[in-house]
Amino acid sequence: MDSGKPIASICLGHQILSAAGVLKRKKCTAYPTVKLNVVLSGATWLEPDPIDRCFTHGNLVNGAAWQGHPEFISLFMALLGISVVF
């Protein structure tokens, strides 16, 4: 996280980031059952309402559930500086 490299986490992936101690001062969401992990790790919880809502905070793109994959991938591509043109 400190290197600034892009990180993408969706659903229960925040359990790994919480255990690694890298969510402190981040604003993020995850699957609602992981909310306690996220809050206790020092992050600010963003309510995933609706459940497909995704967010970017610094180098972290995060989402709550598979329903958010289109927005999640779009945000991650933007973070990587990639655009798709048809």
PDB file of N, CA, C and O in Angstrom:
ATOM      1  N   MET A   1       0.841  -1.192   0.000  1.00  0.00           N
ATOM      2  CA  MET A   1       0.000   0.000   0.000  1.00  0.00           C
ATOM      3  C   MET A   1       0.882   1.250   0.000  1.00  0.00           C
ATOM      4  O   MET A   1       0.578   2.225  -0.688  1.00  0.00           O
ATOM      5  N   ASP A   2       1.960   1.225   0.761  1.00  0.00           N
ATOM      6  CA  ASP A   2       2.825   2.403   0.870  1.00  0.00           C
ATOM      7  C   ASP A   2       3.548   2.743  -0.429  1.00  0.00           C
ATOM      8  O   ASP A   2       3.950   3.888  -0.635  1.00  0.00           O
ATOM      9  N   SER A   3       3.716   1.756  -1.302  1.00  0.00           N
ATOM     10  CA  SER A   3       4.433   2.009  -2.554  1.00  0.00           C
ATOM     11  C   SER A   3       3.610   2.839  -3.530  1.00  0.00           C
ATOM     12  O   SER A   3       4.146   3.390  -4.491  1.00  0.00           O
ATOM     13  N   GLY A   4       2.297   2.928  -3.279  1.00  0.00           N
ATOM     14  CA  GLY A   4       1.430   3.682  -4.166  1.00  0.00           C
ATOM     15  C   GLY A   4       0.943   2.887  -5.361  1.00  0.00           C
ATOM     16  O   GLY A   4       0.215   3.419  -6.200  1.00  0.00           O
ATOM     17  N   LYS A   5       1.331   1.619  -5.456  1.00  0.00           N
ATOM     18  CA  LYS A   5       0.863   0.788  -6.567  1.00  0.00           C
ATOM     19  C   LYS A   5      -0.633   0.545  -6.418  1.00  0.00           C
ATOM     20  O   LYS A   5      -1.131   0.411  -5.300  1.00  0.00           O
ATOM     21  N   PRO A   6      -1.354   0.487  -7.536  1.00  0.00           N
ATOM     22  CA  PRO A   6      -2.804   0.267  -7.482  1.00  0.00           C
ATOM     23  C   PRO A   6      -3.164  -1.060  -6.820  1.00  0.00           C
ATOM     24  O   PRO A   6      -2.533  -2.088  -7.069  1.00  0.00           O
ATOM     25  N   ILE A   7      -4.181  -1.017  -5.980  1.00  0.00           N
ATOM     26  CA  ILE A   7      -4.689  -2.201  -5.293  1.00  0.00           C
ATOM     27  C   ILE A   7      -6.195  -2.252  -5.514  1.00  0.00           C
ATOM     28  O   ILE A   7      -6.884  -1.240  -5.382  1.00  0.00           O
ATOM     29  N   ALA A   8      -6.701  -3.431  -5.850  1.00  0.00           N
ATOM     30  CA  ALA A   8      -8.131  -3.625  -6.046  1.00  0.00           C
ATOM     31  C   ALA A   8      -8.618  -4.691  -5.079  1.00  0.00           C
ATOM     32  O   ALA A   8      -8.025  -5.765  -4.977  1.00  0.00           O
ATOM     33  N   SER A   9      -9.690  -4.393  -4.375  1.00  0.00           N
ATOM     34  CA  SER A   9     -10.245  -5.345  -3.413  1.00  0.00           C
ATOM     35  C   SER A   9     -11.760  -5.265  -3.460  1.00  0.00           C
ATOM     36  O   SER A   9     -12.342  -4.182  -3.392  1.00  0.00           O
ATOM     37  N   ILE A  10     -12.386  -6.417  -3.578  1.00  0.00           N
ATOM     38  CA  ILE A  10     -13.839  -6.467  -3.638  1.00  0.00           C
ATOM     39  C   ILE A  10     -14.340  -7.589  -2.730  1.00  0.00           C
ATOM     40  O   ILE A  10     -13.651  -8.588  -2.519  1.00  0.00           O
ATOM     41  N   CYS A  11     -15.525  -7.412  -2.208  1.00  0.00           N
ATOM     42  CA  CYS A  11     -16.204  -8.410  -1.400  1.00  0.00           C
ATOM     43  C   CYS A  11     -15.433  -8.699  -0.108  1.00  0.00           C
ATOM     44  O   CYS A  11     -15.310  -7.818   0.743  1.00  0.00           O
ATOM     45  N   LEU A  12     -14.921  -9.907   0.046  1.00  0.00           N
ATOM     46  CA  LEU A  12     -14.242 -10.297   1.280  1.00  0.00           C
ATOM     47  C   LEU A  12     -12.740 -10.047   1.227  1.00  0.00           C
ATOM     48  O   LEU A  12     -12.032 -10.369   2.180  1.00  0.00           O
ATOM     49  N   GLY A  13     -12.246  -9.485   0.141  1.00  0.00           N
ATOM     50  CA  GLY A  13     -10.823  -9.194  -0.003  1.00  0.00           C
ATOM     51  C   GLY A  13     -10.293  -8.265   1.071  1.00  0.00           C
ATOM     52  O   GLY A  13      -9.099  -8.266   1.369  1.00  0.00           O
ATOM     53  N   HIS A  14     -11.169  -7.481   1.645  1.00  0.00           N
ATOM     54  CA  HIS A  14     -10.743  -6.556   2.692  1.00  0.00           C
ATOM     55  C   HIS A  14     -10.318  -7.274   3.965  1.00  0.00           C
ATOM     56  O   HIS A  14      -9.649  -6.679   4.809  1.00  0.00           O
ATOM     57  N   GLN A  15     -10.689  -8.528   4.119  1.00  0.00           N
ATOM     58  CA  GLN A  15     -10.211  -9.290   5.276  1.00  0.00           C
ATOM     59  C   GLN A  15      -8.696  -9.419   5.212  1.00  0.00           C
ATOM     60  O   GLN A  15      -8.022  -9.326   6.238  1.00  0.00           O
ATOM     61  N   ILE A  16      -8.157  -9.630   4.026  1.00  0.00           N
ATOM     62  CA  ILE A  16      -6.705  -9.732   3.860  1.00  0.00           C
ATOM     63  C   ILE A  16      -6.042  -8.391   4.126  1.00  0.00           C
ATOM     64  O   ILE A  16      -5.032  -8.322   4.827  1.00  0.00           O
ATOM     65  N   LEU A  17      -6.608  -7.318   3.565  1.00  0.00           N
ATOM     66  CA  LEU A  17      -6.041  -5.987   3.778  1.00  0.00           C
ATOM     67  C   LEU A  17      -6.128  -5.577   5.245  1.00  0.00           C
ATOM     68  O   LEU A  17      -5.217  -4.933   5.765  1.00  0.00           O
ATOM     69  N   SER A  18      -7.216  -5.946   5.910  1.00  0.00           N
ATOM     70  CA  SER A  18      -7.367  -5.659   7.346  1.00  0.00           C
ATOM     71  C   SER A  18      -6.295  -6.394   8.144  1.00  0.00           C
ATOM     72  O   SER A  18      -5.648  -5.807   9.010  1.00  0.00           O
ATOM     73  N   ALA A  19      -6.112  -7.670   7.852  1.00  0.00           N
ATOM     74  CA  ALA A  19      -5.115  -8.477   8.564  1.00  0.00           C
ATOM     75  C   ALA A  19      -3.706  -7.946   8.318  1.00  0.00           C
ATOM     76  O   ALA A  19      -2.844  -8.034   9.193  1.00  0.00           O
ATOM     77  N   ALA A  20      -3.474  -7.399   7.133  1.00  0.00           N
ATOM     78  CA  ALA A  20      -2.158  -6.846   6.801  1.00  0.00           C
ATOM     79  C   ALA A  20      -1.933  -5.473   7.432  1.00  0.00           C
ATOM     80  O   ALA A  20      -0.814  -4.962   7.428  1.00  0.00           O
ATOM     81  N   GLY A  21      -2.996  -4.879   7.973  1.00  0.00           N
ATOM     82  CA  GLY A  21      -2.881  -3.577   8.635  1.00  0.00           C
ATOM     83  C   GLY A  21      -2.661  -2.408   7.694  1.00  0.00           C
ATOM     84  O   GLY A  21      -2.019  -1.426   8.069  1.00  0.00           O
ATOM     85  N   VAL A  22      -3.179  -2.495   6.486  1.00  0.00           N
ATOM     86  CA  VAL A  22      -2.926  -1.432   5.502  1.00  0.00           C
ATOM     87  C   VAL A  22      -4.140  -0.549   5.216  1.00  0.00           C
ATOM     88  O   VAL A  22      -4.091   0.279   4.306  1.00  0.00           O
ATOM     89  N   LEU A  23      -5.216  -0.707   5.967  1.00  0.00           N
ATOM     90  CA  LEU A  23      -6.425   0.092   5.706  1.00  0.00           C
ATOM     91  C   LEU A  23      -6.540   1.345   6.568  1.00  0.00           C
ATOM     92  O   LEU A  23      -7.479   2.122   6.397  1.00  0.00           O
ATOM     93  N   LYS A  24      -5.620   1.551   7.473  1.00  0.00           N
ATOM     94  CA  LYS A  24      -5.697   2.708   8.369  1.00  0.00           C
ATOM     95  C   LYS A  24      -5.809   4.000   7.569  1.00  0.00           C
ATOM     96  O   LYS A  24      -5.018   4.251   6.660  1.00  0.00           O
ATOM     97  N   ARG A  25      -6.804   4.819   7.920  1.00  0.00           N
ATOM     98  CA  ARG A  25      -7.086   6.113   7.300  1.00  0.00           C
ATOM     99  C   ARG A  25      -7.593   6.016   5.861  1.00  0.00           C
ATOM    100  O   ARG A  25      -7.684   7.033   5.173  1.00  0.00           O
ATOM    101  N   LYS A  26      -7.924   4.815   5.399  1.00  0.00           N
ATOM    102  CA  LYS A  26      -8.518   4.657   4.070  1.00  0.00           C
ATOM    103  C   LYS A  26     -10.037   4.752   4.191  1.00  0.00           C
ATOM    104  O   LYS A  26     -10.604   4.431   5.235  1.00  0.00           O
ATOM    105  N   LYS A  27     -10.684   5.191   3.129  1.00  0.00           N
ATOM    106  CA  LYS A  27     -12.143   5.189   3.045  1.00  0.00           C
ATOM    107  C   LYS A  27     -12.510   4.052   2.116  1.00  0.00           C
ATOM    108  O   LYS A  27     -12.106   4.035   0.954  1.00  0.00           O
ATOM    109  N   CYS A  28     -13.277   3.103   2.629  1.00  0.00           N
ATOM    110  CA  CYS A  28     -13.581   1.947   1.788  1.00  0.00           C
ATOM    111  C   CYS A  28     -14.868   1.244   2.192  1.00  0.00           C
ATOM    112  O   CYS A  28     -15.463   1.507   3.237  1.00  0.00           O
ATOM    113  N   THR A  29     -15.261   0.346   1.315  1.00  0.00           N
ATOM    114  CA  THR A  29     -16.424  -0.491   1.525  1.00  0.00           C
ATOM    115  C   THR A  29     -16.011  -1.931   1.291  1.00  0.00           C
ATOM    116  O   THR A  29     -14.903  -2.197   0.827  1.00  0.00           O
ATOM    117  N   ALA A  30     -16.877  -2.837   1.605  1.00  0.00           N
ATOM    118  CA  ALA A  30     -16.652  -4.269   1.389  1.00  0.00           C
ATOM    119  C   ALA A  30     -18.007  -4.943   1.546  1.00  0.00           C
ATOM    120  O   ALA A  30     -19.019  -4.274   1.753  1.00  0.00           O
ATOM    121  N   TYR A  31     -18.025  -6.250   1.448  1.00  0.00           N
ATOM    122  CA  TYR A  31     -19.266  -6.957   1.723  1.00  0.00           C
ATOM    123  C   TYR A  31     -19.645  -6.655   3.172  1.00  0.00           C
ATOM    124  O   TYR A  31     -18.776  -6.698   4.043  1.00  0.00           O
ATOM    125  N   PRO A  32     -20.902  -6.354   3.454  1.00  0.00           N
ATOM    126  CA  PRO A  32     -21.304  -5.900   4.789  1.00  0.00           C
ATOM    127  C   PRO A  32     -20.842  -6.776   5.961  1.00  0.00           C
ATOM    128  O   PRO A  32     -20.655  -6.259   7.063  1.00  0.00           O
ATOM    129  N   THR A  33     -20.656  -8.074   5.757  1.00  0.00           N
ATOM    130  CA  THR A  33     -20.196  -8.918   6.869  1.00  0.00           C
ATOM    131  C   THR A  33     -18.754  -8.623   7.260  1.00  0.00           C
ATOM    132  O   THR A  33     -18.291  -9.087   8.302  1.00  0.00           O
ATOM    133  N   VAL A  34     -18.041  -7.861   6.443  1.00  0.00           N
ATOM    134  CA  VAL A  34     -16.644  -7.526   6.720  1.00  0.00           C
ATOM    135  C   VAL A  34     -16.522  -6.132   7.350  1.00  0.00           C
ATOM    136  O   VAL A  34     -15.415  -5.689   7.654  1.00  0.00           O
ATOM    137  N   LYS A  35     -17.624  -5.456   7.543  1.00  0.00           N
ATOM    138  CA  LYS A  35     -17.608  -4.085   8.068  1.00  0.00           C
ATOM    139  C   LYS A  35     -16.811  -3.976   9.357  1.00  0.00           C
ATOM    140  O   LYS A  35     -16.019  -3.045   9.502  1.00  0.00           O
ATOM    141  N   LEU A  36     -16.990  -4.884  10.285  1.00  0.00           N
ATOM    142  CA  LEU A  36     -16.282  -4.817  11.563  1.00  0.00           C
ATOM    143  C   LEU A  36     -14.770  -4.901  11.354  1.00  0.00           C
ATOM    144  O   LEU A  36     -14.018  -4.164  11.991  1.00  0.00           O
ATOM    145  N   ASN A  37     -14.321  -5.789  10.471  1.00  0.00           N
ATOM    146  CA  ASN A  37     -12.887  -5.890  10.170  1.00  0.00           C
ATOM    147  C   ASN A  37     -12.344  -4.566   9.644  1.00  0.00           C
ATOM    148  O   ASN A  37     -11.281  -4.104  10.059  1.00  0.00           O
ATOM    149  N   VAL A  38     -13.094  -3.966   8.723  1.00  0.00           N
ATOM    150  CA  VAL A  38     -12.671  -2.711   8.103  1.00  0.00           C
ATOM    151  C   VAL A  38     -12.594  -1.593   9.147  1.00  0.00           C
ATOM    152  O   VAL A  38     -11.605  -0.862   9.200  1.00  0.00           O
ATOM    153  N   VAL A  39     -13.615  -1.460   9.959  1.00  0.00           N
ATOM    154  CA  VAL A  39     -13.652  -0.392  10.977  1.00  0.00           C
ATOM    155  C   VAL A  39     -12.560  -0.594  12.026  1.00  0.00           C
ATOM    156  O   VAL A  39     -11.870   0.357  12.395  1.00  0.00           O
ATOM    157  N   LEU A  40     -12.402  -1.824  12.507  1.00  0.00           N
ATOM    158  CA  LEU A  40     -11.389  -2.092  13.529  1.00  0.00           C
ATOM    159  C   LEU A  40      -9.962  -1.931  13.004  1.00  0.00           C
ATOM    160  O   LEU A  40      -9.027  -1.765  13.787  1.00  0.00           O
ATOM    161  N   SER A  41      -9.798  -1.978  11.698  1.00  0.00           N
ATOM    162  CA  SER A  41      -8.462  -1.792  11.124  1.00  0.00           C
ATOM    163  C   SER A  41      -8.113  -0.313  10.964  1.00  0.00           C
ATOM    164  O   SER A  41      -7.012   0.022  10.527  1.00  0.00           O
ATOM    165  N   GLY A  42      -9.051   0.572  11.318  1.00  0.00           N
ATOM    166  CA  GLY A  42      -8.775   2.005  11.274  1.00  0.00           C
ATOM    167  C   GLY A  42      -9.262   2.712  10.026  1.00  0.00           C
ATOM    168  O   GLY A  42      -8.931   3.876   9.800  1.00  0.00           O
ATOM    169  N   ALA A  43     -10.041   2.024   9.218  1.00  0.00           N
ATOM    170  CA  ALA A  43     -10.578   2.637   7.999  1.00  0.00           C
ATOM    171  C   ALA A  43     -11.926   3.286   8.280  1.00  0.00           C
ATOM    172  O   ALA A  43     -12.581   2.988   9.279  1.00  0.00           O
ATOM    173  N   THR A  44     -12.323   4.168   7.389  1.00  0.00           N
ATOM    174  CA  THR A  44     -13.650   4.767   7.436  1.00  0.00           C
ATOM    175  C   THR A  44     -14.555   3.953   6.532  1.00  0.00           C
ATOM    176  O   THR A  44     -14.261   3.762   5.352  1.00  0.00           O
ATOM    177  N   TRP A  45     -15.655   3.475   7.088  1.00  0.00           N
ATOM    178  CA  TRP A  45     -16.590   2.629   6.353  1.00  0.00           C
ATOM    179  C   TRP A  45     -17.485   3.476   5.468  1.00  0.00           C
ATOM    180  O   TRP A  45     -18.092   4.441   5.931  1.00  0.00           O
ATOM    181  N   LEU A  46     -17.566   3.112   4.184  1.00  0.00           N
ATOM    182  CA  LEU A  46     -18.487   3.727   3.237  1.00  0.00           C
ATOM    183  C   LEU A  46     -19.585   2.716   2.949  1.00  0.00           C
ATOM    184  O   LEU A  46     -19.314   1.613   2.474  1.00  0.00           O
ATOM    185  N   GLU A  47     -20.805   3.087   3.231  1.00  0.00           N
ATOM    186  CA  GLU A  47     -21.935   2.163   3.087  1.00  0.00           C
ATOM    187  C   GLU A  47     -22.152   1.798   1.619  1.00  0.00           C
ATOM    188  O   GLU A  47     -22.291   2.686   0.778  1.00  0.00           O
ATOM    189  N   PRO A  48     -22.183   0.504   1.301  1.00  0.00           N
ATOM    190  CA  PRO A  48     -22.400   0.087  -0.092  1.00  0.00           C
ATOM    191  C   PRO A  48     -23.889   0.063  -0.426  1.00  0.00           C
ATOM    192  O   PRO A  48     -24.517  -0.995  -0.475  1.00  0.00           O
ATOM    193  N   ASP A  49     -24.426   1.237  -0.649  1.00  0.00           N
ATOM    194  CA  ASP A  49     -25.857   1.338  -0.918  1.00  0.00           C
ATOM    195  C   ASP A  49     -26.062   2.112  -2.210  1.00  0.00           C
ATOM    196  O   ASP A  49     -25.929   3.336  -2.225  1.00  0.00           O
ATOM    197  N   PRO A  50     -26.377   1.429  -3.272  1.00  0.00           N
ATOM    198  CA  PRO A  50     -26.742   0.021  -3.401  1.00  0.00           C
ATOM    199  C   PRO A  50     -25.511  -0.882  -3.337  1.00  0.00           C
ATOM    200  O   PRO A  50     -24.379  -0.396  -3.345  1.00  0.00           O
ATOM    201  N   ILE A  51     -25.730  -2.179  -3.274  1.00  0.00           N
ATOM    202  CA  ILE A  51     -24.658  -3.154  -3.055  1.00  0.00           C
ATOM    203  C   ILE A  51     -23.618  -3.158  -4.176  1.00  0.00           C
ATOM    204  O   ILE A  51     -22.513  -3.664  -3.980  1.00  0.00           O
ATOM    205  N   ASP A  52     -23.950  -2.605  -5.346  1.00  0.00           N
ATOM    206  CA  ASP A  52     -22.988  -2.590  -6.453  1.00  0.00           C
ATOM    207  C   ASP A  52     -22.104  -1.339  -6.448  1.00  0.00           C
ATOM    208  O   ASP A  52     -21.334  -1.127  -7.385  1.00  0.00           O
ATOM    209  N   ARG A  53     -22.204  -0.527  -5.426  1.00  0.00           N
ATOM    210  CA  ARG A  53     -21.442   0.720  -5.327  1.00  0.00           C
ATOM    211  C   ARG A  53     -19.965   0.433  -5.092  1.00  0.00           C
ATOM    212  O   ARG A  53     -19.621  -0.433  -4.288  1.00  0.00           O
ATOM    213  N   CYS A  54     -19.094   1.149  -5.786  1.00  0.00           N
ATOM    214  CA  CYS A  54     -17.645   1.000  -5.652  1.00  0.00           C
ATOM    215  C   CYS A  54     -17.019   2.365  -5.397  1.00  0.00           C
ATOM    216  O   CYS A  54     -17.610   3.398  -5.714  1.00  0.00           O
ATOM    217  N   PHE A  55     -15.832   2.363  -4.830  1.00  0.00           N
ATOM    218  CA  PHE A  55     -15.157   3.602  -4.458  1.00  0.00           C
ATOM    219  C   PHE A  55     -13.671   3.518  -4.772  1.00  0.00           C
ATOM    220  O   PHE A  55     -13.105   2.431  -4.885  1.00  0.00           O
ATOM    221  N   THR A  56     -13.052   4.679  -4.912  1.00  0.00           N
ATOM    222  CA  THR A  56     -11.602   4.781  -5.017  1.00  0.00           C
ATOM    223  C   THR A  56     -11.140   5.734  -3.929  1.00  0.00           C
ATOM    224  O   THR A  56     -11.722   6.801  -3.736  1.00  0.00           O
ATOM    225  N   HIS A  57     -10.086   5.339  -3.216  1.00  0.00           N
ATOM    226  CA  HIS A  57      -9.449   6.220  -2.242  1.00  0.00           C
ATOM    227  C   HIS A  57      -7.950   6.053  -2.389  1.00  0.00           C
ATOM    228  O   HIS A  57      -7.384   5.026  -2.016  1.00  0.00           O
ATOM    229  N   GLY A  58      -7.321   7.073  -2.936  1.00  0.00           N
ATOM    230  CA  GLY A  58      -5.888   6.972  -3.201  1.00  0.00           C
ATOM    231  C   GLY A  58      -5.616   5.872  -4.219  1.00  0.00           C
ATOM    232  O   GLY A  58      -6.158   5.887  -5.324  1.00  0.00           O
ATOM    233  N   ASN A  59      -4.778   4.926  -3.839  1.00  0.00           N
ATOM    234  CA  ASN A  59      -4.427   3.829  -4.743  1.00  0.00           C
ATOM    235  C   ASN A  59      -5.286   2.585  -4.538  1.00  0.00           C
ATOM    236  O   ASN A  59      -4.964   1.522  -5.068  1.00  0.00           O
ATOM    237  N   LEU A  60      -6.369   2.701  -3.781  1.00  0.00           N
ATOM    238  CA  LEU A  60      -7.237   1.565  -3.485  1.00  0.00           C
ATOM    239  C   LEU A  60      -8.593   1.705  -4.177  1.00  0.00           C
ATOM    240  O   LEU A  60      -9.327   2.666  -3.947  1.00  0.00           O
ATOM    241  N   VAL A  61      -8.907   0.738  -5.021  1.00  0.00           N
ATOM    242  CA  VAL A  61     -10.243   0.638  -5.610  1.00  0.00           C
ATOM    243  C   VAL A  61     -10.946  -0.474  -4.862  1.00  0.00           C
ATOM    244  O   VAL A  61     -10.387  -1.559  -4.701  1.00  0.00           O
ATOM    245  N   ASN A  62     -12.165  -0.227  -4.401  1.00  0.00           N
ATOM    246  CA  ASN A  62     -12.846  -1.234  -3.600  1.00  0.00           C
ATOM    247  C   ASN A  62     -14.337  -1.250  -3.864  1.00  0.00           C
ATOM    248  O   ASN A  62     -14.947  -0.240  -4.216  1.00  0.00           O
ATOM    249  N   GLY A  63     -14.902  -2.436  -3.681  1.00  0.00           N
ATOM    250  CA  GLY A  63     -16.323  -2.628  -3.898  1.00  0.00           C
ATOM    251  C   GLY A  63     -16.864  -3.675  -2.945  1.00  0.00           C
ATOM    252  O   GLY A  63     -16.110  -4.369  -2.264  1.00  0.00           O
ATOM    253  N   ALA A  64     -18.186  -3.777  -2.908  1.00  0.00           N
ATOM    254  CA  ALA A  64     -18.827  -4.645  -1.928  1.00  0.00           C
ATOM    255  C   ALA A  64     -19.190  -6.028  -2.446  1.00  0.00           C
ATOM    256  O   ALA A  64     -19.168  -6.991  -1.680  1.00  0.00           O
ATOM    257  N   ALA A  65     -19.517  -6.150  -3.709  1.00  0.00           N
ATOM    258  CA  ALA A  65     -20.017  -7.442  -4.187  1.00  0.00           C
ATOM    259  C   ALA A  65     -19.831  -7.561  -5.698  1.00  0.00           C
ATOM    260  O   ALA A  65     -19.546  -6.585  -6.392  1.00  0.00           O
ATOM    261  N   TRP A  66     -20.001  -8.787  -6.181  1.00  0.00           N
ATOM    262  CA  TRP A  66     -19.804  -9.058  -7.606  1.00  0.00           C
ATOM    263  C   TRP A  66     -20.692  -8.209  -8.499  1.00  0.00           C
ATOM    264  O   TRP A  66     -20.343  -7.956  -9.653  1.00  0.00           O
ATOM    265  N   GLN A  67     -21.824  -7.767  -7.994  1.00  0.00           N
ATOM    266  CA  GLN A  67     -22.714  -6.943  -8.807  1.00  0.00           C
ATOM    267  C   GLN A  67     -22.052  -5.633  -9.229  1.00  0.00           C
ATOM    268  O   GLN A  67     -22.486  -4.998 -10.190  1.00  0.00           O
ATOM    269  N   GLY A  68     -21.023  -5.236  -8.527  1.00  0.00           N
ATOM    270  CA  GLY A  68     -20.319  -4.000  -8.835  1.00  0.00           C
ATOM    271  C   GLY A  68     -19.173  -4.151  -9.815  1.00  0.00           C
ATOM    272  O   GLY A  68     -18.461  -3.182 -10.078  1.00  0.00           O
ATOM    273  N   HIS A  69     -18.976  -5.351 -10.365  1.00  0.00           N
ATOM    274  CA  HIS A  69     -17.835  -5.574 -11.255  1.00  0.00           C
ATOM    275  C   HIS A  69     -17.706  -4.545 -12.378  1.00  0.00           C
ATOM    276  O   HIS A  69     -16.587  -4.088 -12.614  1.00  0.00           O
ATOM    277  N   PRO A  70     -18.764  -4.146 -13.087  1.00  0.00           N
ATOM    278  CA  PRO A  70     -18.572  -3.151 -14.149  1.00  0.00           C
ATOM    279  C   PRO A  70     -17.957  -1.835 -13.633  1.00  0.00           C
ATOM    280  O   PRO A  70     -17.007  -1.320 -14.223  1.00  0.00           O
ATOM    281  N   GLU A  71     -18.497  -1.303 -12.545  1.00  0.00           N
ATOM    282  CA  GLU A  71     -17.941  -0.057 -11.990  1.00  0.00           C
ATOM    283  C   GLU A  71     -16.556  -0.298 -11.405  1.00  0.00           C
ATOM    284  O   GLU A  71     -15.661   0.533 -11.561  1.00  0.00           O
ATOM    285  N   PHE A  72     -16.374  -1.431 -10.734  1.00  0.00           N
ATOM    286  CA  PHE A  72     -15.101  -1.795 -10.115  1.00  0.00           C
ATOM    287  C   PHE A  72     -13.985  -1.838 -11.160  1.00  0.00           C
ATOM    288  O   PHE A  72     -12.922  -1.248 -10.966  1.00  0.00           O
ATOM    289  N   ILE A  73     -14.231  -2.534 -12.258  1.00  0.00           N
ATOM    290  CA  ILE A  73     -13.231  -2.639 -13.334  1.00  0.00           C
ATOM    291  C   ILE A  73     -12.984  -1.273 -13.968  1.00  0.00           C
ATOM    292  O   ILE A  73     -11.843  -0.932 -14.282  1.00  0.00           O
ATOM    293  N   SER A  74     -14.036  -0.497 -14.155  1.00  0.00           N
ATOM    294  CA  SER A  74     -13.896   0.840 -14.730  1.00  0.00           C
ATOM    295  C   SER A  74     -13.032   1.739 -13.855  1.00  0.00           C
ATOM    296  O   SER A  74     -12.154   2.438 -14.360  1.00  0.00           O
ATOM    297  N   LEU A  75     -13.274   1.727 -12.545  1.00  0.00           N
ATOM    298  CA  LEU A  75     -12.483   2.534 -11.615  1.00  0.00           C
ATOM    299  C   LEU A  75     -11.029   2.068 -11.580  1.00  0.00           C
ATOM    300  O   LEU A  75     -10.114   2.890 -11.526  1.00  0.00           O
ATOM    301  N   PHE A  76     -10.816   0.754 -11.611  1.00  0.00           N
ATOM    302  CA  PHE A  76      -9.453   0.229 -11.580  1.00  0.00           C
ATOM    303  C   PHE A  76      -8.701   0.588 -12.861  1.00  0.00           C
ATOM    304  O   PHE A  76      -7.523   0.942 -12.816  1.00  0.00           O
ATOM    305  N   MET A  77      -9.382   0.497 -13.993  1.00  0.00           N
ATOM    306  CA  MET A  77      -8.752   0.890 -15.253  1.00  0.00           C
ATOM    307  C   MET A  77      -8.386   2.366 -15.241  1.00  0.00           C
ATOM    308  O   MET A  77      -7.316   2.744 -15.718  1.00  0.00           O
ATOM    309  N   ALA A  78      -9.265   3.203 -14.699  1.00  0.00           N
ATOM    310  CA  ALA A  78      -8.966   4.635 -14.599  1.00  0.00           C
ATOM    311  C   ALA A  78      -7.739   4.872 -13.716  1.00  0.00           C
ATOM    312  O   ALA A  78      -6.897   5.713 -14.031  1.00  0.00           O
ATOM    313  N   LEU A  79      -7.641   4.135 -12.618  1.00  0.00           N
ATOM    314  CA  LEU A  79      -6.490   4.255 -11.716  1.00  0.00           C
ATOM    315  C   LEU A  79      -5.200   3.844 -12.444  1.00  0.00           C
ATOM    316  O   LEU A  79      -4.139   4.418 -12.201  1.00  0.00           O
ATOM    317  N   LEU A  80      -5.295   2.863 -13.322  1.00  0.00           N
ATOM    318  CA  LEU A  80      -4.145   2.414 -14.091  1.00  0.00           C
ATOM    319  C   LEU A  80      -3.858   3.307 -15.298  1.00  0.00           C
ATOM    320  O   LEU A  80      -2.831   3.152 -15.959  1.00  0.00           O
ATOM    321  N   GLY A  81      -4.768   4.242 -15.583  1.00  0.00           N
ATOM    322  CA  GLY A  81      -4.597   5.137 -16.729  1.00  0.00           C
ATOM    323  C   GLY A  81      -4.950   4.487 -18.050  1.00  0.00           C
ATOM    324  O   GLY A  81      -4.454   4.884 -19.104  1.00  0.00           O
ATOM    325  N   ILE A  82      -5.820   3.475 -17.983  1.00  0.00           N
ATOM    326  CA  ILE A  82      -6.232   2.752 -19.189  1.00  0.00           C
ATOM    327  C   ILE A  82      -7.608   3.230 -19.619  1.00  0.00           C
ATOM    328  O   ILE A  82      -8.500   3.412 -18.790  1.00  0.00           O
ATOM    329  N   SER A  83      -7.775   3.431 -20.913  1.00  0.00           N
ATOM    330  CA  SER A  83      -9.106   3.746 -21.435  1.00  0.00           C
ATOM    331  C   SER A  83      -9.376   2.834 -22.630  1.00  0.00           C
ATOM    332  O   SER A  83      -8.460   2.448 -23.356  1.00  0.00           O
ATOM    333  N   VAL A  84     -10.629   2.505 -22.812  1.00  0.00           N
ATOM    334  CA  VAL A  84     -11.041   1.652 -23.915  1.00  0.00           C
ATOM    335  C   VAL A  84     -11.832   2.518 -24.882  1.00  0.00           C
ATOM    336  O   VAL A  84     -12.772   3.208 -24.489  1.00  0.00           O
ATOM    337  N   VAL A  85     -11.449   2.474 -26.124  1.00  0.00           N
ATOM    338  CA  VAL A  85     -12.112   3.258 -27.155  1.00  0.00           C
ATOM    339  C   VAL A  85     -12.609   2.301 -28.225  1.00  0.00           C
ATOM    340  O   VAL A  85     -11.854   1.456 -28.706  1.00  0.00           O
ATOM    341  N   PHE A  86     -13.871   2.429 -28.598  1.00  0.00           N
ATOM    342  CA  PHE A  86     -14.441   1.585 -29.633  1.00  0.00           C
ATOM    343  C   PHE A  86     -14.613   2.374 -30.905  1.00  0.00           C
ATOM    344  O   PHE A  86     -15.084   1.835 -31.907  1.00  0.00           O
TER     345      PHE A  86
END
